[in-house]
Structures are given as C-alpha cells and as structure tokens.
Amino acid sequence: MLSQSSADIAVIGLGVMGLNLALNFADSGFKVAAFDPFPEVVEKVRGGLEPKVGVTGALEELIGSLKKPAKILIMVKAGGPIDGVINSLIPLLAPGDIIMDGGNTLYQDTVRRQDTLAEHGIHFVGLGVSGGQEGARHGPALMAGGAPEAVKAVAPLLSAIAARAHDGTPCYAAHGPGGAGHFVKMVHNGIEYALMQMLAEAYLLMSDPGNMSASEISAAFEDWNKGPAASYLIEISATVMATKDLATGKPLVELIRDRAGHKGTGRWTVEAGFDYGIALPAVAAAFLARALSARDRLPDTRAKLDYTPDMVTNIAGMIGEAFPAVMLAAYAQGFDLIQAASDEQHWDTDLRAVAKGWRAGCIIRAAMLDPISSSLDNGDILASEFAAKTLAASERPLRQIVQFATAAGVPVPALYSALAWLDARRCPVLGANLIQGQRDLFGAHTFERIDQAGVFHHDWDDQA
C-alpha cells in the first residue's frame, strides 16, 4: 500500500526506460511511485524496484499517493497507448496537475494532447529523453516543451536526474511551449540517423576496398575518438567492430544481417524539413539508405574505375580526417531545422541550450558540441570560425574519399550528401536561375532579376 499524498512523482510504464528512470529519480532523492498497465509487468519488476520505489497495480492508488499538484511521467509506447493512459488519468486528476510524455512522440500529437488536457485544466509536457537504458538509469539528456508554468514546476525533478556535462551543467533544457521538446528530440534522432549512416559508410570503405579487418577498423574508430570527431557513436562503433561471436569466434558484425530497421523518427525529421523548407540531405540519405537495405540485392555488376593503391593504404586516416566535416554538416542541418520551426511556431528555442544539452547523456553527444554551442551565438554555424577551421582541415580529404568511393563503386549517400550540402551553402550560383527560366517558359511562374527590382515574365517565343 502506497502512502497517501507523499510521492514527488509517478512513473507509468515499467519497461526498460520507465524502470530505469524510476530508479534514477529515487537515487536523486525523490519519493517515487510506479505503475504499469499490465499486471504481469508489475509483478515482474516489483522486486527490482522496492523498497526504493513504491509499486502498485492500481491507477487510483498511484494518483492518491502523489503530492499536489500531481506530476506523472508516462513511459509507454508512442501513439494509441499514450492516449489510452491519458484517458484513464483524466477522471483521476485535478486542475493544475502535470502529465509528462517521455516517449518518441510526434510533436503534433503532443500539441493535440496539450489542447485536449487544457480543457480539463491539466498540463501536458512533451519530454524528449535520450541516452537509452543506461542514460535513463544514470543520467539522460532531457528536452522539455510545454506551458512555462508546467515546465518550471517539473524542472527540479528533471534537472536532478539529467546527465552532467564536463562543466557540471545538467543536460536538461526547456525548449519552448507546445511541441518544442519533442521536436528537438525528433531532430536529435534525425541527426543520429545521419551520423550512424556516415559511420556505416566509413566501415564499408575500410572493409572493402580498404581490406581492413574488423579489429583494424575498431582500432581506427578508437583513434578517431581521440581527435576532433570524438563522440559516443564512434566509441560504440569501435566496440561493435571489436566484439566476437561467442559461438563461432568470428566478428559479430559480420554475422549480423545487413538490413537496418527504424521507428519513424528519421522519416518525421525529413518530413519536417519539407514542411519548414529546410534541406536535410544527410538525414534524408540516411533514412533512404535504411529503406534500401531492406531491398533484395541484385547481382554485383558495378563498373568500377581504377584508383591508386595509396588510397587503399591511407583509407582509415583519410576518412578520419574527413569525418569532422560531415559531422558538422549533420549537426548544422539539424540546427537549421530547429531554428526554422522555432521561428514559425514562436517557440523562442535557444539553439545554444540545445547544443549544450546534447553534450552528455544522449546518443549524439560529441566533443564538437562545445564549439558548436559557442558558434551559435552568431547564428549560422557555417559562418563561424569553428566551421572555417573544421573545413580547412577536413574538406579536401572528404572530397578525396567521395571520389574514391565513386571509383570503387561503394555507395556513400550520407557522406556525399554532406559534401554536396556544404558545397551548395557556399557556391555562388546553384543553377536555380535556369530552373526559374524553365518555370516561367512553361507555366508563366515569373522570376526576379539581379539587375532590376520587381517580378518579371518573359515572352520566350519572341526572341526578336
């Protein structure tokens, strides 16, 4: 039996993430009550939670155990299950109570739920949570969005359990009203897609035609992780490449089926790019690469070009030198999207706070997020001194790698799209003038001129 009106927070949903977050809250000094909609789950996890966390199989008892205003974190599967939990909670809650959704929820769904719950006087906070089960237990990165008074009320709880960056700052931030928190988490996941695909392409190049073994590739990743590309994803890539299958002794990665799954957040990010008019080629390439991986492979009839042996010999070092540039492109594209959405939705999201909040705990944490956060003081990352220094060191090897991959017939859509995006951002002419001429010729869509103000239409049939 849970004590009445004594718990600081309730966690609903005791899967891996919910269970570990409940323990994290308890270890951070809070009194925690926990519930799961499935009785068998409650009984399974009870022994691992009690006495640190009070566990109940009755929703009414859970709500009765909370201090007012009640603060509830839902950690169930996104979509219908969240709506089901919310509908069960509404009759039990009072105006001023706060529900948080810590799942990978589409930000428009968060706004819809906020509007529904506002009719009952109940607050709803969309909470992005990154870091996996280890982060949930020992410190995730947290991204909140919702009404300022609700976010302020839960901030002490969230700051306490969040990861700490190297300077001691909690990796928690409020990113604005509405769906801002879940939007920032969605973009985080889109960047994650891009970085993972870039590492997969690096692995392909080092493996064949680079002729490097799994252990050699692992060592290369470890070496990169000591430099400007240092990041969690490179660190775990080294671990994956070094791991042996216990049954066969072979590198486990070579026994894993070459098909990558996804849960939708990459697609949502690309769609948001379309909605807000922001180019996200690295994220789009990564998402489409996963889709392609699910297709049956055709016979290998690639027409390869000759390439110099020294390219093969130096492949790991060259990719390592190029990698900071493609990482920069992935992050910059994500920040472009967050800024565009913030402007249109009037969220007033602080991009520096986003970058600082990703420095620890989350999947895309990386050393370069420190200088990126400083670069955001002046707006466009690519216009910063940090970007100039990064590209000065990395752009030439990136071009060589893309050229080499093309000659060798190795698909590197994320690496190439990052380079093309970097070029497009800095190229004085992109050929859009021809496109506008074409549009005006066949559809009278008009165009602007560089030598006169106004909007023009030309009679393309009259060349006199």
C-alpha positions as a Python dict, from the first residue, in 0.01 Angstrom:
ca = {
    (1, 'M'): (0, 0, 0),
    (2, 'L'): (140, 338, -104),
    (3, 'S'): (133, 626, 142),
    (4, 'Q'): (-119, 897, 65),
    (5, 'S'): (-1, 1229, -83),
    (6, 'S'): (367, 1155, -26),
    (7, 'A'): (529, 1081, -364),
    (8, 'D'): (706, 1351, -565),
    (9, 'I'): (650, 1181, -900),
    (10, 'A'): (477, 882, -1055),
    (11, 'V'): (617, 680, -1345),
    (12, 'I'): (366, 494, -1563),
    (13, 'G'): (517, 227, -1786),
    (14, 'L'): (780, -1, -1637),
    (15, 'G'): (963, -125, -1942),
    (16, 'V'): (1339, -79, -1954),
    (17, 'M'): (1325, 301, -1986),
    (18, 'G'): (1049, 363, -1732),
    (19, 'L'): (1201, 129, -1476),
    (20, 'N'): (1544, 289, -1501),
    (21, 'L'): (1406, 642, -1486),
    (22, 'A'): (1210, 549, -1172),
    (23, 'L'): (1530, 425, -1007),
    (24, 'N'): (1715, 737, -1122),
    (25, 'F'): (1452, 961, -959),
    (26, 'A'): (1476, 757, -638),
    (27, 'D'): (1856, 774, -631),
    (28, 'S'): (1829, 1151, -683),
    (29, 'G'): (1640, 1187, -356),
    (30, 'F'): (1278, 1184, -471),
    (31, 'K'): (997, 967, -344),
    (32, 'V'): (870, 772, -646),
    (33, 'A'): (553, 575, -715),
    (34, 'A'): (531, 344, -1016),
    (35, 'F'): (259, 168, -1216),
    (36, 'D'): (227, -39, -1533),
    (37, 'P'): (-96, -112, -1722),
    (38, 'F'): (-1, -482, -1740),
    (39, 'P'): (-24, -670, -1405),
    (40, 'E'): (237, -924, -1515),
    (41, 'V'): (488, -642, -1568),
    (42, 'V'): (414, -501, -1222),
    (43, 'E'): (488, -836, -1059),
    (44, 'K'): (797, -892, -1271),
    (45, 'V'): (965, -563, -1178),
    (46, 'R'): (837, -517, -822),
    (47, 'G'): (1135, -693, -666),
    (48, 'G'): (1383, -479, -858),
    (49, 'L'): (1216, -153, -757),
    (50, 'E'): (1103, -193, -397),
    (51, 'P'): (1177, -53, -144),
    (52, 'K'): (1337, 235, -341),
    (53, 'V'): (1024, 282, -549),
    (54, 'G'): (667, 219, -441),
    (55, 'V'): (492, -8, -691),
    (56, 'T'): (119, -56, -743),
    (57, 'G'): (-107, -225, -992),
    (58, 'A'): (-393, 18, -920),
    (59, 'L'): (-402, 351, -1100),
    (60, 'E'): (-627, 510, -835),
    (61, 'E'): (-378, 419, -562),
    (62, 'L'): (-93, 562, -770),
    (63, 'I'): (-263, 901, -811),
    (64, 'G'): (-366, 909, -445),
    (65, 'S'): (-3, 865, -343),
    (66, 'L'): (110, 1187, -515),
    (67, 'K'): (169, 1528, -365),
    (68, 'K'): (-30, 1806, -529),
    (69, 'P'): (-4, 1919, -796),
    (70, 'A'): (48, 1565, -921),
    (71, 'K'): (345, 1507, -1151),
    (72, 'I'): (328, 1199, -1373),
    (73, 'L'): (575, 1069, -1631),
    (74, 'I'): (431, 835, -1895),
    (75, 'M'): (681, 590, -2047),
    (76, 'V'): (467, 371, -2272),
    (77, 'K'): (478, 307, -2645),
    (78, 'A'): (407, 616, -2855),
    (79, 'G'): (72, 654, -3025),
    (80, 'G'): (-252, 495, -2910),
    (81, 'P'): (-114, 354, -2581),
    (82, 'I'): (-33, 708, -2461),
    (83, 'D'): (-385, 827, -2544),
    (84, 'G'): (-521, 527, -2355),
    (85, 'V'): (-323, 612, -2042),
    (86, 'I'): (-421, 980, -2065),
    (87, 'N'): (-790, 892, -2095),
    (88, 'S'): (-760, 675, -1784),
    (89, 'L'): (-590, 956, -1593),
    (90, 'I'): (-826, 1243, -1674),
    (91, 'P'): (-1103, 1141, -1427),
    (92, 'L'): (-844, 1097, -1150),
    (93, 'L'): (-659, 1426, -1188),
    (94, 'A'): (-734, 1782, -1082),
    (95, 'P'): (-668, 2117, -1249),
    (96, 'G'): (-302, 2210, -1220),
    (97, 'D'): (-176, 1851, -1231),
    (98, 'I'): (102, 1775, -1479),
    (99, 'I'): (146, 1482, -1717),
    (100, 'M'): (478, 1432, -1898),
    (101, 'D'): (523, 1210, -2204),
    (102, 'G'): (879, 1075, -2226),
    (103, 'G'): (830, 871, -2543),
    (104, 'N'): (938, 932, -2903),
    (105, 'T'): (617, 1116, -2985),
    (106, 'L'): (543, 1315, -3299),
    (107, 'Y'): (538, 1677, -3189),
    (108, 'Q'): (198, 1748, -3349),
    (109, 'D'): (50, 1471, -3131),
    (110, 'T'): (194, 1645, -2826),
    (111, 'V'): (20, 1970, -2923),
    (112, 'R'): (-308, 1783, -2976),
    (113, 'R'): (-284, 1625, -2630),
    (114, 'Q'): (-197, 1958, -2472),
    (115, 'D'): (-512, 2109, -2622),
    (116, 'T'): (-727, 1818, -2504),
    (117, 'L'): (-593, 1823, -2148),
    (118, 'A'): (-614, 2202, -2126),
    (119, 'E'): (-993, 2164, -2140),
    (120, 'H'): (-962, 1987, -1804),
    (121, 'G'): (-707, 2230, -1660),
    (122, 'I'): (-435, 1963, -1679),
    (123, 'H'): (-87, 2047, -1809),
    (124, 'F'): (95, 1826, -2060),
    (125, 'V'): (471, 1841, -2112),
    (126, 'G'): (638, 1675, -2410),
    (127, 'L'): (969, 1538, -2283),
    (128, 'G'): (1240, 1414, -2517),
    (129, 'V'): (1457, 1153, -2345),
    (130, 'S'): (1786, 1038, -2499),
    (131, 'G'): (2050, 801, -2373),
    (132, 'G'): (1895, 457, -2388),
    (133, 'Q'): (1857, 240, -2082),
    (134, 'E'): (2200, 332, -1945),
    (135, 'G'): (2122, 701, -1976),
    (136, 'A'): (1780, 656, -1817),
    (137, 'R'): (1942, 489, -1516),
    (138, 'H'): (2243, 715, -1467),
    (139, 'G'): (2163, 1040, -1648),
    (140, 'P'): (1984, 1105, -1979),
    (141, 'A'): (1967, 1419, -2189),
    (142, 'L'): (1622, 1572, -2144),
    (143, 'M'): (1437, 1811, -2376),
    (144, 'A'): (1114, 1964, -2242),
    (145, 'G'): (835, 2154, -2413),
    (146, 'G'): (509, 2288, -2277),
    (147, 'A'): (342, 2569, -2088),
    (148, 'P'): (608, 2770, -1898),
    (149, 'E'): (441, 2722, -1558),
    (150, 'A'): (425, 2344, -1605),
    (151, 'V'): (782, 2314, -1729),
    (152, 'K'): (901, 2530, -1437),
    (153, 'A'): (722, 2301, -1191),
    (154, 'V'): (892, 1984, -1318),
    (155, 'A'): (1235, 2139, -1383),
    (156, 'P'): (1382, 2048, -1039),
    (157, 'L'): (1289, 1683, -1093),
    (158, 'L'): (1431, 1670, -1444),
    (159, 'S'): (1749, 1866, -1374),
    (160, 'A'): (1827, 1632, -1086),
    (161, 'I'): (1822, 1313, -1295),
    (162, 'A'): (1982, 1454, -1611),
    (163, 'A'): (2335, 1377, -1723),
    (164, 'R'): (2603, 1629, -1636),
    (165, 'A'): (2832, 1780, -1899),
    (166, 'H'): (3204, 1813, -1829),
    (167, 'D'): (3144, 2157, -1674),
    (168, 'G'): (2878, 2020, -1438),
    (169, 'T'): (2582, 2167, -1627),
    (170, 'P'): (2272, 1943, -1631),
    (171, 'C'): (2183, 1819, -1980),
    (172, 'Y'): (1827, 1936, -1937),
    (173, 'A'): (1663, 2234, -2104),
    (174, 'A'): (1319, 2374, -2170),
    (175, 'H'): (1293, 2449, -2541),
    (176, 'G'): (965, 2636, -2558),
    (177, 'P'): (589, 2588, -2547),
    (178, 'G'): (379, 2340, -2740),
    (179, 'G'): (564, 2055, -2905),
    (180, 'A'): (910, 2215, -2884),
    (181, 'G'): (1062, 1947, -2660),
    (182, 'H'): (952, 1656, -2874),
    (183, 'F'): (1050, 1847, -3189),
    (184, 'V'): (1406, 1894, -3060),
    (185, 'K'): (1420, 1523, -2970),
    (186, 'M'): (1294, 1432, -3318),
    (187, 'V'): (1570, 1638, -3477),
    (188, 'H'): (1821, 1477, -3238),
    (189, 'N'): (1711, 1141, -3375),
    (190, 'G'): (1740, 1265, -3733),
    (191, 'I'): (2099, 1373, -3669),
    (192, 'E'): (2154, 1033, -3510),
    (193, 'Y'): (2038, 864, -3831),
    (194, 'A'): (2284, 1073, -4034),
    (195, 'L'): (2583, 1009, -3808),
    (196, 'M'): (2516, 636, -3790),
    (197, 'Q'): (2491, 609, -4169),
    (198, 'M'): (2814, 807, -4212),
    (199, 'L'): (2991, 562, -3981),
    (200, 'A'): (2840, 268, -4170),
    (201, 'E'): (2976, 411, -4495),
    (202, 'A'): (3318, 462, -4336),
    (203, 'Y'): (3309, 97, -4227),
    (204, 'L'): (3221, -11, -4582),
    (205, 'L'): (3513, 180, -4731),
    (206, 'M'): (3763, 49, -4477),
    (207, 'S'): (3637, -308, -4516),
    (208, 'D'): (3622, -326, -4895),
    (209, 'P'): (3809, -185, -5084),
    (210, 'G'): (4019, -92, -4780),
    (211, 'N'): (4087, -459, -4695),
    (212, 'M'): (4086, -384, -4321),
    (213, 'S'): (3975, -647, -4071),
    (214, 'A'): (3706, -582, -3812),
    (215, 'S'): (3968, -541, -3539),
    (216, 'E'): (4165, -297, -3753),
    (217, 'I'): (3851, -93, -3819),
    (218, 'S'): (3779, -93, -3446),
    (219, 'A'): (4128, 43, -3383),
    (220, 'A'): (4070, 313, -3646),
    (221, 'F'): (3747, 420, -3474),
    (222, 'E'): (3930, 431, -3141),
    (223, 'D'): (4195, 653, -3298),
    (224, 'W'): (3934, 890, -3442),
    (225, 'N'): (3774, 911, -3099),
    (226, 'K'): (4087, 1077, -2963),
    (227, 'G'): (4054, 1372, -3202),
    (228, 'P'): (3802, 1638, -3311),
    (229, 'A'): (3543, 1377, -3415),
    (230, 'A'): (3530, 1226, -3063),
    (231, 'S'): (3175, 1111, -2995),
    (232, 'Y'): (2964, 842, -2836),
    (233, 'L'): (2866, 690, -3171),
    (234, 'I'): (3229, 649, -3278),
    (235, 'E'): (3306, 499, -2937),
    (236, 'I'): (3035, 235, -2964),
    (237, 'S'): (3122, 168, -3328),
    (238, 'A'): (3468, 65, -3208),
    (239, 'T'): (3303, -167, -2956),
    (240, 'V'): (3072, -324, -3215),
    (241, 'M'): (3362, -387, -3454),
    (242, 'A'): (3575, -544, -3179),
    (243, 'T'): (3307, -781, -3048),
    (244, 'K'): (3337, -1152, -3132),
    (245, 'D'): (3053, -1400, -3164),
    (246, 'L'): (3087, -1640, -2871),
    (247, 'A'): (2976, -1943, -3073),
    (248, 'T'): (3198, -1900, -3379),
    (249, 'G'): (3475, -1664, -3272),
    (250, 'K'): (3405, -1453, -3580),
    (251, 'P'): (3347, -1077, -3563),
    (252, 'L'): (2982, -1047, -3462),
    (253, 'V'): (2920, -758, -3704),
    (254, 'E'): (2993, -992, -3995),
    (255, 'L'): (2715, -1225, -3880),
    (256, 'I'): (2450, -954, -3839),
    (257, 'R'): (2202, -936, -4126),
    (258, 'D'): (2271, -633, -4345),
    (259, 'R'): (1929, -471, -4301),
    (260, 'A'): (1872, -169, -4074),
    (261, 'G'): (1541, -105, -3901),
    (262, 'H'): (1384, 223, -3797),
    (263, 'K'): (1098, 350, -3580),
    (264, 'G'): (990, 653, -3781),
    (265, 'T'): (1170, 949, -3623),
    (266, 'G'): (1411, 979, -3916),
    (267, 'R'): (1119, 998, -4157),
    (268, 'W'): (945, 1254, -3934),
    (269, 'T'): (1258, 1470, -3940),
    (270, 'V'): (1281, 1462, -4319),
    (271, 'E'): (909, 1543, -4347),
    (272, 'A'): (955, 1835, -4107),
    (273, 'G'): (1234, 1959, -4333),
    (274, 'F'): (984, 1964, -4620),
    (275, 'D'): (725, 2137, -4401),
    (276, 'Y'): (961, 2416, -4295),
    (277, 'G'): (1157, 2444, -4621),
    (278, 'I'): (1489, 2325, -4478),
    (279, 'A'): (1728, 2099, -4672),
    (280, 'L'): (1831, 1793, -4470),
    (281, 'P'): (2015, 1584, -4731),
    (282, 'A'): (2230, 1393, -4481),
    (283, 'V'): (1927, 1286, -4276),
    (284, 'A'): (1726, 1203, -4589),
    (285, 'A'): (2014, 999, -4733),
    (286, 'A'): (2047, 807, -4407),
    (287, 'F'): (1675, 728, -4390),
    (288, 'L'): (1666, 618, -4755),
    (289, 'A'): (1977, 405, -4704),
    (290, 'R'): (1789, 209, -4437),
    (291, 'A'): (1498, 167, -4677),
    (292, 'L'): (1737, 44, -4948),
    (293, 'S'): (1894, -202, -4706),
    (294, 'A'): (1559, -380, -4685),
    (295, 'R'): (1551, -443, -5062),
    (296, 'D'): (1679, -763, -5220),
    (297, 'R'): (2027, -718, -5371),
    (298, 'L'): (2082, -756, -5744),
    (299, 'P'): (2388, -930, -5895),
    (300, 'D'): (2706, -726, -5850),
    (301, 'T'): (2767, -572, -6193),
    (302, 'R'): (2917, -244, -6072),
    (303, 'A'): (3150, -81, -6326),
    (304, 'K'): (3445, 26, -6113),
    (305, 'L'): (3717, 270, -6208),
    (306, 'D'): (4087, 245, -6136),
    (307, 'Y'): (4217, 404, -5819),
    (308, 'T'): (4565, 440, -5677),
    (309, 'P'): (4693, 187, -5420),
    (310, 'D'): (4788, 467, -5180),
    (311, 'M'): (4418, 548, -5142),
    (312, 'V'): (4364, 199, -5002),
    (313, 'T'): (4670, 222, -4780),
    (314, 'N'): (4564, 556, -4630),
    (315, 'I'): (4189, 497, -4622),
    (316, 'A'): (4136, 496, -4243),
    (317, 'G'): (4342, 807, -4183),
    (318, 'M'): (4179, 993, -4469),
    (319, 'I'): (3824, 915, -4354),
    (320, 'G'): (3922, 1010, -4001),
    (321, 'E'): (4044, 1348, -4127),
    (322, 'A'): (3723, 1397, -4327),
    (323, 'F'): (3481, 1294, -4055),
    (324, 'P'): (3463, 1623, -3859),
    (325, 'A'): (3331, 1795, -4173),
    (326, 'V'): (3043, 1552, -4224),
    (327, 'M'): (2958, 1557, -3854),
    (328, 'L'): (2947, 1936, -3871),
    (329, 'A'): (2712, 1916, -4170),
    (330, 'A'): (2475, 1679, -3988),
    (331, 'Y'): (2455, 1897, -3678),
    (332, 'A'): (2422, 2218, -3880),
    (333, 'Q'): (2131, 2078, -4082),
    (334, 'G'): (1954, 1982, -3760),
    (335, 'F'): (2002, 2324, -3605),
    (336, 'D'): (1873, 2487, -3925),
    (337, 'L'): (1552, 2289, -3888),
    (338, 'I'): (1507, 2366, -3518),
    (339, 'Q'): (1555, 2737, -3586),
    (340, 'A'): (1304, 2736, -3872),
    (341, 'A'): (1040, 2555, -3665),
    (342, 'S'): (1102, 2781, -3366),
    (343, 'D'): (1058, 3090, -3582),
    (344, 'E'): (734, 2967, -3738),
    (345, 'Q'): (587, 2825, -3416),
    (346, 'H'): (710, 3114, -3198),
    (347, 'W'): (886, 2879, -2956),
    (348, 'D'): (1188, 3105, -2897),
    (349, 'T'): (1410, 2796, -2875),
    (350, 'D'): (1767, 2875, -2767),
    (351, 'L'): (1991, 2677, -3003),
    (352, 'R'): (2285, 2718, -2768),
    (353, 'A'): (2086, 2547, -2493),
    (354, 'V'): (2003, 2266, -2736),
    (355, 'A'): (2371, 2211, -2818),
    (356, 'K'): (2476, 2227, -2453),
    (357, 'G'): (2201, 1984, -2359),
    (358, 'W'): (2338, 1729, -2606),
    (359, 'R'): (2693, 1731, -2465),
    (360, 'A'): (2635, 1433, -2233),
    (361, 'G'): (2385, 1156, -2174),
    (362, 'C'): (2244, 1143, -2527),
    (363, 'I'): (2329, 927, -2827),
    (364, 'I'): (2467, 1213, -3039),
    (365, 'R'): (2694, 1359, -2772),
    (366, 'A'): (3024, 1472, -2920),
    (367, 'A'): (3322, 1689, -2834),
    (368, 'M'): (3240, 1934, -3112),
    (369, 'L'): (2910, 2034, -2948),
    (370, 'D'): (3105, 2268, -2718),
    (371, 'P'): (3244, 2482, -3003),
    (372, 'I'): (2915, 2445, -3192),
    (373, 'S'): (2726, 2594, -2896),
    (374, 'S'): (2963, 2890, -2897),
    (375, 'S'): (2929, 2926, -3275),
    (376, 'L'): (2552, 2955, -3240),
    (377, 'D'): (2598, 3288, -3062),
    (378, 'N'): (2629, 3442, -3408),
    (379, 'G'): (2359, 3239, -3584),
    (380, 'D'): (2469, 3027, -3880),
    (381, 'I'): (2718, 2758, -3776),
    (382, 'L'): (2881, 2750, -4120),
    (383, 'A'): (2967, 3120, -4092),
    (384, 'S'): (3162, 3059, -3769),
    (385, 'E'): (3535, 3045, -3713),
    (386, 'F'): (3495, 2690, -3584),
    (387, 'A'): (3336, 2579, -3913),
    (388, 'A'): (3608, 2752, -4114),
    (389, 'K'): (3881, 2571, -3920),
    (390, 'T'): (3699, 2237, -3942),
    (391, 'L'): (3650, 2261, -4317),
    (392, 'A'): (4005, 2382, -4374),
    (393, 'A'): (4128, 2057, -4217),
    (394, 'S'): (3859, 1817, -4341),
    (395, 'E'): (3717, 1932, -4674),
    (396, 'R'): (3998, 1813, -4901),
    (397, 'P'): (4012, 1458, -4756),
    (398, 'L'): (3631, 1444, -4774),
    (399, 'R'): (3642, 1519, -5149),
    (400, 'Q'): (3909, 1253, -5195),
    (401, 'I'): (3702, 997, -5004),
    (402, 'V'): (3389, 1067, -5208),
    (403, 'Q'): (3590, 1048, -5530),
    (404, 'F'): (3748, 720, -5417),
    (405, 'A'): (3411, 572, -5317),
    (406, 'T'): (3266, 659, -5658),
    (407, 'A'): (3557, 493, -5837),
    (408, 'A'): (3533, 185, -5616),
    (409, 'G'): (3156, 153, -5654),
    (410, 'V'): (3089, 195, -5282),
    (411, 'P'): (2758, 370, -5202),
    (412, 'V'): (2821, 660, -4965),
    (413, 'P'): (2499, 865, -4988),
    (414, 'A'): (2534, 1032, -4648),
    (415, 'L'): (2900, 1128, -4696),
    (416, 'Y'): (2832, 1257, -5045),
    (417, 'S'): (2515, 1445, -4949),
    (418, 'A'): (2701, 1614, -4664),
    (419, 'L'): (2968, 1731, -4909),
    (420, 'A'): (2709, 1845, -5163),
    (421, 'W'): (2525, 2040, -4892),
    (422, 'L'): (2846, 2207, -4778),
    (423, 'D'): (2919, 2300, -5139),
    (424, 'A'): (2566, 2427, -5201),
    (425, 'R'): (2579, 2651, -4894),
    (426, 'R'): (2896, 2818, -5025),
    (427, 'C'): (2858, 2804, -5405),
    (428, 'P'): (2767, 3147, -5551),
    (429, 'V'): (2543, 3003, -5825),
    (430, 'L'): (2332, 2684, -5798),
    (431, 'G'): (2158, 2679, -6136),
    (432, 'A'): (1826, 2790, -5989),
    (433, 'N'): (1820, 3074, -6243),
    (434, 'L'): (1778, 2818, -6523),
    (435, 'I'): (1501, 2645, -6326),
    (436, 'Q'): (1316, 2975, -6284),
    (437, 'G'): (1353, 3037, -6657),
    (438, 'Q'): (1209, 2694, -6732),
    (439, 'R'): (919, 2752, -6490),
    (440, 'D'): (842, 3085, -6648),
    (441, 'L'): (854, 2941, -7002),
    (442, 'F'): (614, 2650, -6944),
    (443, 'G'): (398, 2796, -6667),
    (444, 'A'): (443, 3174, -6658),
    (445, 'H'): (561, 3144, -6297),
    (446, 'T'): (768, 3466, -6328),
    (447, 'F'): (1117, 3537, -6199),
    (448, 'E'): (1322, 3806, -6029),
    (449, 'R'): (1622, 3975, -6191),
    (450, 'I'): (1959, 4061, -6042),
    (451, 'D'): (1975, 4396, -6221),
    (452, 'Q'): (1622, 4528, -6164),
    (453, 'A'): (1371, 4524, -5879),
    (454, 'G'): (1034, 4356, -5926),
    (455, 'V'): (884, 4036, -6066),
    (456, 'F'): (906, 3960, -6438),
    (457, 'H'): (758, 3737, -6707),
    (458, 'H'): (930, 3691, -7042),
    (459, 'D'): (775, 3609, -7379),
    (460, 'W'): (1008, 3317, -7454),
    (461, 'D'): (869, 3269, -7807),
    (462, 'D'): (963, 3623, -7903),
    (463, 'Q'): (1341, 3633, -7948),
    (464, 'A'): (1338, 3947, -8164),
}
